Amino acid sequence: MKAYILINTQIGKTTEVVKELSEMKEVKKLDIIMGPYDIIAEVETDNHDTLSRIVINRMQRIDAINHTMTCPVVAMEDAL
């Protein structure tokens, strides 16, 4: 299962959060962005339950993360 996680961080802590997230094997790509969110993380897991556990038990426990929004991929580009 693939998902994009939109992440809002504490001011000045984005680089610190990127460093922590880059150590997670499920995180395949990280982009720092501008707007209401600071980071987009591309995540791949075996199933929805694993995705939920990673977001709730690992990502949301990083102190410098204020808010996350999980956007599961429902169709891959090559399936359209």
PyMOL commands that set and color helices and strands:
alter all, ss='L'
color gray80, all
select helices_A, chain A and resi 14-22+48-59+77-79
alter helices_A, ss='H'
color red, helices_A
select strands_A, chain A and resi 2-9+27-32+39-44+65-72
alter strands_A, ss='S'
color yellow, strands_A
deselect
rebuild
show_as cartoon
